[in-house]
Amino acid sequence: MALGVDDINLTDWEFWARPLEERQRAFSVLREREGLAFFEESDLVTLPRGPGYYAVVTHADVTEASRRPADFCSGRGAVNIPDLPPEMNEYFGSLISMDDPRHSRIRRIVSRAFSPRMIQQLERQVATAAAGIVSEVRAGGSGDFVADVAARLPLKIICDMMGVPEQHYQTVLDASTLILAGNDPELVVQNNYEEITLNMRVAGQTLYDIVGDLSGRRRADPTDDLTSALVNANIDGESLTDQELGSFFILLLVAGNETTRNAIAHGLHLLTTNPDQRALLLDDFDARIPDAVEEIVRYAAPVIWMRRTATRDTMLNEHHVKAGDKLILYYWSANRDETVFRDPERFDITRHPNPHLGFGGPGPHFCLGAHLARWEITLMLRELFTQLPTIRTVGEPDRLLSDFINGIKHLRYEI
């Protein structure tokens, strides 16, 4: 029996628990339909039920909505489908949930802090950290690739970059994992939205307290870390407030940690289950790794979607959109659009060009940390295949039950 649009419900958690192949087929059906599919929102109990949302699933539509921030804004909620209080949007969204002129002001301050000198320093730190992590695995690991490798590198880099002491590493990891826990039974009480919301707030406050203490010390005694650069930045008389710094810190830790660790985990699994692509990569690693990283990010799409809200009645390509409509931009679907990617379900490290949207679409919200993420994936794969040339994943990944993050919780491996 053919799958129809009426058989698909992106709001239902059961949909996100289905095998990947079934979800991929569902999004293929949505891409083929005329017009934007509309879905009702969940009844969260803790919030008034929202008006529903449109699923934006094609590469062309996601790209067009991304490049028109004046028509499709982020400030009413970018990382959540329900309408949250403004302070909650900024608490967990920071730059992601802002519009101009405030967005450009803060992004300018943050971008200035990423000086060429700091980028060079970060690149050296990534190389050293990746080598050390893989060396420890070679000496003996737990057998869980996420815990032993994928989660450790981005966590260390983000914390070192911000100047967070090592004693807080596990706290940061636990908090960021909880914020993006979705409806996963290993991490939360399923469908208990009051408890899930409370856990998110507690985790967010934990991270906020860490940076609050750190920023106070860096104002009095600056060092060469990113926190010092941010708290002491002054561009045309502008600087970050404590609230802005705290929300940016949460964004950096959660986005920089979770998404990169999932890309690394997906990367090794894809190179294990596609031995022809692994052989191709190892035949000329330096030449092929740039395209391989792009293909990993395309295929994995660690962030499944972001939200935009229409600011006026307008057109999105051939679709009529009304002011106030919620649009969910499904990057995961756009990265498999048959009109853009030939044989999109094939993992192909020679794919070129590869205009994926794994770091977001064009426009002001393109991922600020894309360069760092690419570098971390590159150097970790280099160290893995240099020190542990036979490393491979075993069995299927234990996937996170989430409609937002394409996460891997556990991944067995052998060397």
C-alpha positions as CSV (number, residue, x, y, z in Angstrom):
1,M,0.0,0.0,0.0
2,A,1.4,3.3,-1.1
3,L,2.2,5.9,1.6
4,G,0.1,9.1,1.3
5,V,0.4,12.5,2.9
6,D,-2.5,11.8,5.2
7,D,-0.5,8.9,6.6
8,I,2.3,11.2,7.8
9,N,2.2,13.1,11.1
10,L,5.5,14.9,11.9
11,T,4.1,15.9,15.3
12,D,3.6,12.3,16.5
13,W,6.6,11.0,18.5
14,E,5.8,7.6,17.0
15,F,6.9,8.9,13.6
16,W,10.4,9.8,15.0
17,A,10.7,6.4,16.5
18,R,10.3,4.7,13.2
19,P,13.2,3.2,11.2
20,L,15.2,5.8,9.2
21,E,14.1,4.3,5.9
22,E,10.4,4.9,6.7
23,R,11.1,8.5,7.7
24,Q,13.1,9.1,4.6
25,R,10.2,7.7,2.5
26,A,7.7,9.9,4.3
27,F,9.7,13.1,3.6
28,S,10.1,12.0,-0.1
29,V,6.3,11.9,-0.2
30,L,6.1,15.4,1.3
31,R,8.6,16.8,-1.2
32,E,6.5,15.4,-4.1
33,R,3.2,17.0,-3.0
34,E,2.0,20.3,-4.3
35,G,1.9,23.0,-1.6
36,L,3.2,22.9,2.0
37,A,1.9,20.2,4.3
38,F,0.2,21.5,7.4
39,F,0.4,19.8,10.8
40,E,-1.3,20.3,14.2
41,E,0.9,21.1,17.2
42,S,1.2,18.9,20.3
43,D,-0.9,19.5,23.4
44,L,1.9,20.3,25.8
45,V,-0.3,21.0,28.9
46,T,2.3,23.6,30.1
47,L,1.5,25.9,27.1
48,P,-1.5,26.9,25.2
49,R,-1.9,24.7,22.1
50,G,-0.4,26.5,19.1
51,P,-2.0,27.1,15.7
52,G,0.0,24.5,13.9
53,Y,2.8,24.7,11.4
54,Y,3.8,24.1,7.7
55,A,6.6,21.7,6.9
56,V,9.1,23.2,4.5
57,V,10.8,20.2,3.0
58,T,12.4,21.0,-0.4
59,H,15.9,22.4,-0.9
60,A,14.5,25.3,-2.9
61,D,12.0,26.3,-0.3
62,V,14.3,26.0,2.7
63,T,16.9,28.0,0.9
64,E,14.5,30.7,-0.1
65,A,13.0,31.1,3.4
66,S,16.6,31.2,4.9
67,R,17.7,34.0,2.7
68,R,14.7,36.3,3.4
69,P,14.9,37.0,7.2
70,A,12.8,40.1,6.9
71,D,9.9,38.0,5.6
72,F,10.6,34.9,7.7
73,C,11.9,35.8,11.1
74,S,13.7,33.9,13.8
75,G,12.8,36.1,16.8
76,R,9.5,34.4,17.6
77,G,11.1,31.0,18.1
78,A,13.8,29.3,16.0
79,V,14.5,26.2,18.1
80,N,11.0,25.4,19.2
81,I,7.7,24.8,17.5
82,P,5.5,26.0,20.4
83,D,5.5,29.7,21.1
84,L,7.6,30.2,24.3
85,P,7.9,33.4,26.4
86,P,10.5,35.7,24.8
87,E,13.0,35.2,27.6
88,M,12.9,31.4,27.1
89,N,13.6,31.9,23.3
90,E,16.7,33.9,24.1
91,Y,17.7,31.7,27.0
92,F,18.2,28.7,24.8
93,G,18.4,30.3,21.3
94,S,20.6,33.3,21.7
95,L,21.7,34.4,18.2
96,I,19.6,31.7,16.6
97,S,16.4,33.3,18.0
98,M,17.2,36.9,17.2
99,D,16.5,39.2,14.3
100,D,18.2,42.4,13.1
101,P,19.3,44.8,14.2
102,R,20.0,43.0,17.5
103,H,21.2,39.9,15.8
104,S,23.7,41.7,13.6
105,R,25.0,43.7,16.6
106,I,25.7,40.6,18.7
107,R,27.0,38.5,15.8
108,R,29.4,41.4,15.0
109,I,30.7,41.3,18.6
110,V,31.0,37.6,18.7
111,S,32.7,37.4,15.2
112,R,35.2,40.0,16.3
113,A,36.2,37.8,19.2
114,F,37.0,34.9,16.7
115,S,40.2,36.7,15.6
116,P,42.7,35.0,13.2
117,R,45.0,34.4,16.1
118,M,42.2,32.7,18.1
119,I,41.3,30.5,15.1
120,Q,44.9,29.4,14.7
121,Q,45.1,28.6,18.4
122,L,41.9,26.6,18.2
123,E,43.1,24.6,15.3
124,R,46.2,23.7,17.2
125,Q,44.1,22.7,20.2
126,V,41.9,20.5,18.1
127,A,44.9,18.6,16.7
128,T,46.4,18.0,20.1
129,A,43.1,17.0,21.7
130,A,42.2,14.6,18.9
131,A,45.6,12.9,19.1
132,G,45.3,12.5,22.8
133,I,41.7,11.1,22.8
134,V,42.5,8.5,20.2
135,S,45.7,7.6,22.0
136,E,43.7,6.8,25.1
137,V,41.3,4.7,23.1
138,R,44.2,2.7,21.7
139,A,45.3,2.0,25.3
140,G,41.8,0.8,26.2
141,G,38.3,2.2,25.9
142,S,34.8,1.4,27.0
143,G,33.7,0.2,23.6
144,D,31.2,3.1,23.2
145,F,32.4,5.4,20.5
146,V,30.2,8.3,21.6
147,A,31.5,8.2,25.2
148,D,35.1,7.5,24.3
149,V,35.6,9.7,21.3
150,A,32.7,11.6,19.6
151,A,31.5,13.4,22.8
152,R,34.9,14.2,24.2
153,L,36.5,16.2,21.4
154,P,33.9,19.0,20.9
155,L,33.3,19.1,24.7
156,K,37.0,19.8,25.4
157,I,37.4,22.3,22.6
158,I,34.3,24.3,23.5
159,C,35.2,24.3,27.2
160,D,38.8,25.2,26.5
161,M,37.8,27.9,24.1
162,M,35.6,29.5,26.7
163,G,38.0,28.9,29.6
164,V,35.8,26.5,31.5
165,P,37.8,24.4,34.0
166,E,38.0,20.7,33.4
167,Q,36.2,20.1,36.7
168,H,33.0,21.3,34.9
169,Y,33.3,19.2,31.8
170,Q,30.9,16.5,32.9
171,T,28.4,19.0,34.2
172,V,28.5,20.8,30.9
173,L,28.0,17.5,29.0
174,D,25.1,16.4,31.2
175,A,23.4,19.8,30.9
176,S,23.7,20.0,27.1
177,T,22.5,16.5,26.7
178,L,19.5,17.1,28.8
179,I,18.6,20.3,27.0
180,L,18.5,18.3,23.7
181,A,17.0,15.1,25.2
182,G,13.9,15.3,23.1
183,N,11.4,12.6,24.3
184,D,14.0,9.9,24.8
185,P,13.1,7.4,27.5
186,E,16.7,7.0,28.6
187,L,17.0,10.7,29.4
188,V,13.5,11.9,30.3
189,V,10.1,10.7,31.5
190,Q,8.4,10.4,28.1
191,N,5.5,12.8,27.4
192,N,5.9,14.5,30.8
193,Y,6.3,18.0,29.4
194,E,6.2,19.7,32.7
195,E,9.2,17.7,33.9
196,I,11.0,18.0,30.5
197,T,10.5,21.8,30.6
198,L,11.7,22.0,34.2
199,N,14.8,19.9,33.4
200,M,15.7,22.2,30.5
201,R,15.4,25.2,32.7
202,V,17.5,23.7,35.4
203,A,20.2,22.6,32.9
204,G,20.1,26.0,31.3
205,Q,20.5,27.7,34.6
206,T,23.4,25.4,35.5
207,L,25.3,26.5,32.3
208,Y,24.3,30.1,32.9
209,D,25.8,30.0,36.5
210,I,29.1,28.6,35.2
211,V,29.6,31.3,32.7
212,G,28.4,34.0,35.1
213,D,31.1,33.0,37.6
214,L,33.7,32.7,34.8
215,S,32.8,36.1,33.2
216,G,33.1,37.9,36.5
217,R,36.6,36.6,36.9
218,R,37.6,37.3,33.3
219,R,36.5,41.0,33.6
220,A,38.8,41.3,36.6
221,D,41.6,39.2,35.3
222,P,41.4,38.7,31.4
223,T,43.2,35.7,29.8
224,D,43.4,34.7,26.1
225,D,40.2,32.6,26.1
226,L,37.0,33.5,24.3
227,T,35.1,34.5,27.4
228,S,37.7,37.2,28.1
229,A,37.4,38.4,24.5
230,L,33.6,38.5,24.8
231,V,33.2,40.2,28.2
232,N,35.8,42.8,27.3
233,A,34.7,43.4,23.7
234,N,33.6,46.9,22.8
235,I,32.6,47.7,19.2
236,D,31.4,51.3,18.6
237,G,30.5,51.5,22.3
238,E,28.6,48.2,22.3
239,S,29.4,45.2,24.5
240,L,27.6,42.0,25.5
241,T,25.3,42.2,28.6
242,D,25.5,39.4,31.2
243,Q,22.3,37.9,29.8
244,E,23.5,38.0,26.2
245,L,26.8,36.4,27.2
246,G,25.0,33.7,29.2
247,S,22.6,32.8,26.4
248,F,25.5,32.8,23.9
249,F,27.4,30.5,26.1
250,I,24.5,28.0,26.3
251,L,24.2,28.2,22.5
252,L,27.9,27.5,22.0
253,L,28.0,24.6,24.4
254,V,24.9,23.0,23.2
255,A,25.2,23.6,19.4
256,G,29.0,23.3,19.3
257,N,29.0,20.2,21.5
258,E,26.0,18.2,20.5
259,T,26.0,18.7,16.7
260,T,29.7,18.1,16.2
261,R,29.7,15.0,18.3
262,N,26.8,13.5,16.3
263,A,28.5,14.3,13.0
264,I,31.7,12.5,14.2
265,A,29.6,9.5,15.3
266,H,27.7,9.4,12.1
267,G,30.9,9.8,10.2
268,L,32.6,6.6,11.5
269,H,29.4,4.6,11.2
270,L,28.9,5.7,7.6
271,L,32.5,4.9,6.7
272,T,32.0,1.5,8.3
273,T,28.8,0.6,6.6
274,N,30.1,1.9,3.3
275,P,33.5,0.2,3.0
276,D,34.0,1.3,-0.6
277,Q,33.8,5.0,0.5
278,R,36.2,4.3,3.4
279,A,38.7,2.7,1.0
280,L,38.4,5.6,-1.3
281,L,39.0,8.1,1.5
282,L,42.0,6.3,2.9
283,D,43.5,5.9,-0.6
284,D,44.1,9.7,-0.6
285,F,42.9,11.2,2.7
286,D,44.2,14.7,2.3
287,A,42.7,15.2,-1.1
288,R,39.3,13.6,-0.3
289,I,38.6,14.6,3.3
290,P,37.1,18.0,2.5
291,D,34.4,16.5,0.3
292,A,34.0,13.6,2.7
293,V,33.2,16.0,5.6
294,E,30.6,17.8,3.6
295,E,29.0,14.5,2.7
296,I,28.9,13.4,6.3
297,V,27.2,16.6,7.3
298,R,24.8,16.4,4.4
299,Y,23.8,12.8,5.1
300,A,23.7,13.1,8.9
301,A,22.1,16.5,9.1
302,P,22.7,16.7,12.9
303,V,20.1,19.5,13.2
304,I,16.9,18.3,11.6
305,W,15.0,21.6,11.5
306,M,14.8,25.2,12.4
307,R,11.7,27.4,12.6
308,R,10.8,30.6,10.9
309,T,7.7,32.8,11.3
310,A,6.2,34.8,8.5
311,T,6.2,38.5,9.3
312,R,3.6,39.4,6.5
313,D,1.5,37.9,3.8
314,T,3.9,36.8,1.1
315,M,4.9,34.1,-1.3
316,L,7.5,31.4,-0.7
317,N,8.3,30.3,-4.2
318,E,4.9,29.1,-5.3
319,H,3.3,28.9,-1.9
320,H,1.0,31.5,-0.3
321,V,2.0,32.3,3.3
322,K,0.1,34.4,5.7
323,A,1.5,36.7,8.4
324,G,2.1,34.7,11.6
325,D,2.4,31.3,9.9
326,K,5.0,29.0,11.4
327,L,7.4,27.4,8.9
328,I,9.6,24.5,10.0
329,L,12.6,24.2,7.7
330,Y,13.5,20.6,7.5
331,Y,17.2,20.6,6.6
332,W,17.3,16.8,6.9
333,S,14.7,16.6,4.1
334,A,16.3,19.3,2.0
335,N,19.6,17.4,2.1
336,R,17.8,14.5,0.4
337,D,16.0,16.5,-2.3
338,E,16.1,14.4,-5.5
339,T,16.0,17.5,-7.6
340,V,19.3,18.7,-6.2
341,F,21.2,15.6,-5.1
342,R,21.6,12.6,-7.5
343,D,20.9,9.4,-5.7
344,P,20.5,11.2,-2.4
345,E,20.3,8.1,-0.2
346,R,23.7,7.1,-1.3
347,F,26.7,8.1,0.9
348,D,29.2,9.4,-1.7
349,I,32.3,11.2,-0.5
350,T,33.1,12.3,-4.1
351,R,29.8,14.2,-4.3
352,H,30.5,17.6,-5.9
353,P,29.0,20.1,-5.9
354,N,27.4,19.4,-2.5
355,P,25.1,22.4,-1.7
356,H,23.8,20.8,1.5
357,L,22.1,22.7,4.3
358,G,23.6,20.9,7.2
359,F,25.0,24.2,8.6
360,G,21.8,26.0,7.9
361,G,20.6,27.8,4.8
362,P,22.1,31.0,3.3
363,G,21.5,34.2,5.2
364,P,22.3,35.7,8.6
365,H,21.8,32.5,10.6
366,F,24.4,30.4,8.7
367,C,26.3,28.5,11.4
368,L,29.0,30.6,13.0
369,G,31.0,27.5,14.0
370,A,30.9,25.7,10.6
371,H,34.7,26.1,10.1
372,L,35.5,24.7,13.6
373,A,33.1,21.8,13.1
374,R,34.7,20.9,9.8
375,W,38.1,21.1,11.4
376,E,37.1,18.9,14.3
377,I,35.6,16.2,12.1
378,T,38.6,16.3,9.8
379,L,41.2,15.9,12.5
380,M,39.4,13.3,14.5
381,L,39.0,11.1,11.4
382,R,42.6,11.6,10.6
383,E,43.7,10.5,14.0
384,L,41.4,7.6,14.1
385,F,42.5,6.1,10.8
386,T,46.2,6.9,11.5
387,Q,46.4,5.4,15.0
388,L,43.6,2.9,14.7
389,P,43.4,2.0,11.0
390,T,41.1,-1.0,11.6
391,I,38.5,0.8,13.8
392,R,34.9,0.1,12.9
393,T,31.5,0.4,14.4
394,V,29.6,-2.7,15.4
395,G,25.8,-3.1,15.0
396,E,23.3,-0.3,14.7
397,P,23.6,3.0,16.5
398,D,21.4,3.6,19.6
399,R,19.6,6.7,18.2
400,L,18.2,9.6,20.2
401,L,14.4,9.9,20.1
402,S,14.2,13.5,19.0
403,D,12.5,15.4,16.2
404,F,15.1,18.1,16.4
405,I,18.6,16.4,16.7
406,N,19.6,13.4,14.6
407,G,21.5,12.1,17.6
408,I,23.4,8.9,18.4
409,K,23.5,8.1,22.1
410,H,25.6,5.0,22.0
411,L,27.7,3.4,19.2
412,R,29.7,0.2,19.7
413,Y,33.1,-0.1,18.1
414,E,36.0,-2.4,17.8
415,I,39.7,-1.8,16.9
